[in-house]
Amino acid sequence: MRVERCYFCSGPIQPGHGSMFVRNDCKMFRFCRKKCSSAFHKKRNPRKVAWTKAYRKSRGKELAIDPVFEFERRRDCPVKYSRQLWLDSVKALIKVEEIRKRRVVQFAVNKHEKARELTLKTDQMEVKRGLHLLDLKAMKRKKPVVQVLEDADVESIISEMETN
């Protein structure tokens, strides 16, 4: 049994689920739910609909180009059954899954680094725009408390405290 992909949202379609539309030129379109089917018949572009995989990949939200995706492609050429080939395929699938997980994690880390840099830049721009709100001249006129104590005579302050 083969798990198909929805033509519109690229979601998985389990056997016995979803619907299929066959056009006059015999091209088959499989849909996972009515939402995808109606959006397709309304001629909506999947790259402009926010909840589809195509939208997420085109906006850089998900990993788009990766050689690991080659293993997911549908292959129609029949191969003679061999137990050794089957075992090798299972081992390769496990290894490919590990590679995919590592790459997804690295993609997320890179995405967060870019976001952090962007927020830092926007924060710096906000501070530059709001500098006029700070009264820097008034801050320069006031002496810090530590400096005032250093300028004053410590003995005179102690004698004033004793008299009170």
ZISULHU-V373437 format. One record per residue. N is the residue number from 1. PSI is psi as a letter, one per 30 degrees, with the letter a starting at -180 (999 if undefined). OMEGA is omega as a letter, one per 30 degrees, with the letter a starting at -180 (999 if undefined). D_FIRST is the distance of its C-alpha to the first C-alpha in Angstrom with 2 decimals. Layout:
BEGIN
<<N,PSI,OMEGA,D_FIRST> <N,PSI,OMEGA,D_FIRST>>
END
This chain:
BEGIN
<<1,k,a,0.00> <2,k,l,3.75> <3,j,a,6.77> <4,l,l,9.46> <5,k,l,13.16> <6,k,a,15.94> <7,e,a,18.48> <8,e,a,21.41> <9,f,a,20.96> <10,g,l,18.14> <11,l,l,16.59> <12,k,l,12.91> <13,j,l,11.20> <14,l,l,8.72> <15,k,l,6.82> <16,g,a,10.06> <17,l,l,12.37> <18,a,l,14.75> <19,l,a,16.43> <20,k,l,16.68> <21,k,l,20.07> <22,k,a,20.86> <23,l,a,24.20> <24,f,l,26.80> <25,g,l,26.02> <26,g,l,22.39> <27,k,a,21.06> <28,k,l,18.04> <29,k,l,18.21> <30,k,a,15.55> <31,k,a,17.17> <32,f,a,16.25> <33,l,a,19.47> <34,e,l,22.69> <35,e,a,24.54> <36,e,a,22.61> <37,e,a,22.82> <38,e,l,26.54> <39,e,l,27.30> <40,e,a,25.76> <41,f,l,27.80> <42,g,l,30.84> <43,h,l,30.45> <44,k,l,30.34> <45,k,a,29.77> <46,f,a,26.98> <47,f,l,29.28> <48,f,l,31.96> <49,k,a,30.01> <50,f,a,30.38> <51,g,a,27.15> <52,l,l,24.76> <53,e,a,23.54> <54,e,l,25.49> <55,e,a,28.64> <56,e,l,28.32> <57,e,a,27.81> <58,f,l,30.64> <59,f,l,32.97> <60,g,l,32.31> <61,f,a,30.87> <62,l,l,27.73> <63,k,a,27.22> <64,e,a,26.68> <65,j,a,27.32> <66,k,a,25.89> <67,f,l,24.84> <68,f,a,22.13> <69,f,l,20.13> <70,e,a,19.87> <71,f,a,17.21> <72,f,a,14.93> <73,k,a,15.33> <74,k,l,12.79> <75,k,a,13.65> <76,f,a,13.44> <77,k,a,15.79> <78,k,l,14.59> <79,k,l,16.13> <80,k,a,17.51> <81,k,l,16.29> <82,k,a,18.93> <83,e,a,19.17> <84,e,l,21.45> <85,e,l,19.22> <86,e,l,16.37> <87,e,l,19.06> <88,e,l,20.45> <89,e,l,17.19> <90,e,l,16.81> <91,e,l,20.51> <92,e,l,20.26> <93,e,l,17.53> <94,e,a,19.88> <95,e,l,22.80> <96,e,l,21.27> <97,e,l,20.51> <98,e,l,24.17> <99,e,a,25.46> <100,e,a,23.65> <101,e,l,25.14> <102,e,a,28.56> <103,e,l,28.49> <104,e,l,27.56> <105,e,l,30.43> <106,e,l,32.78> <107,e,l,31.91> <108,e,l,32.77> <109,e,l,35.99> <110,e,a,37.04> <111,e,a,36.38> <112,e,l,38.56> <113,e,l,41.29> <114,e,l,41.51> <115,e,l,41.73> <116,e,l,44.44> <117,e,a,46.44> <118,e,l,46.18> <119,e,l,47.43> <120,e,l,50.24> <121,e,a,51.34> <122,e,l,51.30> <123,e,l,53.30> <124,e,l,55.83> <125,e,l,56.21> <126,e,l,56.80> <127,e,l,59.50> <128,e,l,61.15> <129,e,a,61.12> <130,g,a,62.59> <131,e,a,65.33> <132,f,l,67.96> <133,f,l,67.35> <134,k,l,68.69> <135,i,a,72.48> <136,e,a,72.97> <137,e,l,76.76> <138,e,l,77.25> <139,e,a,75.23> <140,e,a,77.43> <141,e,a,80.65> <142,k,l,79.81> <143,k,l,80.51> <144,l,a,78.07> <145,e,a,79.42> <146,e,a,79.51> <147,e,l,81.61> <148,e,l,84.05> <149,e,l,84.64> <150,e,a,85.31> <151,e,a,87.85> <152,l,l,89.74> <153,j,a,92.27> <154,e,a,90.68> <155,e,l,94.13> <156,e,l,95.05> <157,e,a,91.78> <158,e,a,92.47> <159,e,l,96.06> <160,e,a,94.92> <161,e,a,92.52> <162,e,a,95.36> <163,f,a,97.71> <164,999,999,95.19>>
END
